[in-house]
Amino acid sequence: MSTGITRNELAARIAADIREGSTVNLGIGAPTLVANYLPADQEIILHTENGMLGMGPAPEQGLVDPDLINAGKQAVTAVAGAAYFHHADSFGMMRGGHLDVCVLGAFQVAENGDLANWSTGAPGAIPAVGGAMDLAIGAKDVYVMTDLLTKQGESKLVAACSYPLTGVGCVSRVYTDRAIFDVTATGFAVRELFGGTTIEQLRELTGLALTEGAPA
């Protein structure tokens, strides 16, 4: 059985799919890595819900500005022309449909695009739904970045979510360490495979009737 690709390799793969000119929000956790792989010669504007537009990648060691953080309280940089504003204005951007893409983590994604990425019961979980619910319904495309399996070997792609929902029918695409999946009207379509993984293996791991989609 293949082991897939690393988290950094997956972040680079997601970055390659973000179109020039997009306004993007990167959720807390692994999605923040995507900022480090966005092409420097393209204008892709990063938004963070705590009130910044024009966020750059993580700072180099010794060059941390304590006043520049993302929503996950991680140090970030600012690109030329960056803007700062009130939290309410930031959420207005999210809820008003002004973001082209958001990248979120997940506990589960259902075949119909439902997203669950918070829980009051899971160890180490985010204890409230938070701004992710605004991103999930406000962004034009919702990408999920996650491992295909939990540490217990259970699939995060499911027929229906058992965790509380963050958003209903909102996910466009799921990027995992084993494969990329598009959410379609008939369920998950495998768009790209990683590390020698086969569709048959994915069907066995997820228990879902996966179809083969268009290549990336």
N, C-alpha and C positions, 0 to 999 in steps of 0.2 A: 504494500500500500504506500502511495506517495505521501510526502509530508508537506507539500505545497511550498509557498514562498514566504519570505520574512515580512514582518510588519512594515519595515522601511521600503522594501520592494513593492509592497501593495500600495503604500502611500504614493510612491512615484508613479505607479500605474494609474491611480485615480487622478493625479495631477495632469497626466497626459490627456485625459478625457475632458478636462475643463477648458471650454472655449475661450479664446482671447476676447476681452471686453466684458467678461462675466463679473458680476458682483456675487461674492461667495462668503458663506459663513461656515466655519469649521467647528464642529462640536468639541466638547472637552474630551480628554483622553487621546486615544490613538489618532482620531481625525486631525488633530493639530499638526501631526507630522507632515501632512500634505503641503503645508506652507513652505517647507524646506525644499520642495521639488518643483515648485512652479517655475516655468521658464522666465529668466530675467529679462528677455527681450520681448515679452508680451505684457500687455496691460491687463492684469487680473486683480480686481480690487477686493481685498479681504475686509469683511465686516465682523465686529465682535459685539455681542449683545450688551456688554457693559459700557458701550458708548464710544466706539472708534471705527473710523472708516479709513482704510489705507494701512492696514497692519502688514508688517513684514515678517520674515522668518525669525526663528529663535536667535537671540543675540550670541555673539561669540563670547567665550569665557573672558571675564574681566570687563565686559562692556555692557553690563546690565544696567538699565535705567529702572529704578524701583517704582517709578510712576507709570511705566508702560507694562500693563498686564492684559491677558485675555480673560475670558469669562471663567476659565479654570484656574485663575490666579497664577498662571505661568508667565514668565518674562517674555516679552516680544519686542520687536523693533517697529519703527514707523518709516514708511516710504515717503519720498518727497510729495508734499501736498496732502498729507494725512490730516484728517479732521477729527475733532473730539466734540461730544455733545451729550445731552442728558439721556439717562436711561430710558425715559419715556419716548424720546425721539427714536432711539435705537429700536425699541419694540414696535414703534409705528412703521419703521422700515420693514420689519419682519412680517407683521400682520397685514401690511398694505400691499404685499406682492411685489416688493421691490428687489428681492433677492433672486438671482437666477438659479443658484445651486446652494444647497447646504449638505454637509457631510456629517452624519451622525453615527454613533455606536448603537448597538442593539443587544438586547437579551434574546428577542425573537422577532422574526419577520414572517408574516403569514402569506399564503399564496395570493391573496387578493390585495396585498400591499399594506396591510395593517402593520403598525410599528409598535413594539413594546421595548422601551429602553430605560425604564425605571421600576423600582420595586421597594416596598417598605419591609420586605421579608428577606431578601437575598443579602448575604454577607458582603459588606463593602459597597452596596448599591447606593445610587442616588436616592435619597429618601422622599423626594417629591418630584413631580413631573417637570416643573420649572419651565424655562424658556424653550425647551425642545418642542413643546406642543405648538408654540407659535411658529417655530421654524418649520415643523413638519407640515403644517397646513398653509404656510405663507410662501415658502420657496417654490419656484416653478419646477425644479427637479430636486428630489430628495435621494441622495446616495447614502447607502449604509456601508460602513467599513467595520468588519468584524471577522473573527475566526468562524469557520463553518461549524465547529463543534465546541461545546462547553468543556470544561476540565473533566467532567464526568462522562464525556463521550456522546452527549446528546446533541442532536441537530438544532441549530438556531433557526433554520428554515423549517417552518411548520405549516400544517394544514390550517390551523387556527391558533391564535395566541392564547396562552394560558396566563400570562402576566397581564397586569393592567395596561391598557393601551395609552400610547402617547399621541397617536394620530390614526385616523381611519382611512384606509385606501390611499395612503400618501406616498409610499415608496416607489421610486422609479427603477432603481437598480441596486443590487447588493454586490459588494466587492468582498470576497472572502479569500483566505489563504489557499483555497483549493480551486476556486473558479469564480467567474463573474456571472451573475444571473440578472436577467431583465424580468421585471414583473409585467406579465401580459394578462389579457382577458381570460386566458385558459390556464394560468398558473405560471410557475417559474420556467423561463427558457434559458438554457446554458449558452452564454455568449462567448466565453473564453475559458480554457482549461489551463491549470498551472501544474508544474512539477510532475508531469506524467499521469495525472489523475484522468480517469475516464468517466464518461457519463454513467456507465453501469455502476462504477464505484460510488458516484454521487447519489444515484438512486438508492443504493444499498444503505449509505450513510444517513440519508434524509428520510427514506421511506416515502418519497414523493414521486409522482409520475412526471419527471422532468422532460421537457422537450428541448430540441436543439435550435438555438436562435441564430440570428445573423452574427457573423464575426465582428469583433471590434475593429 
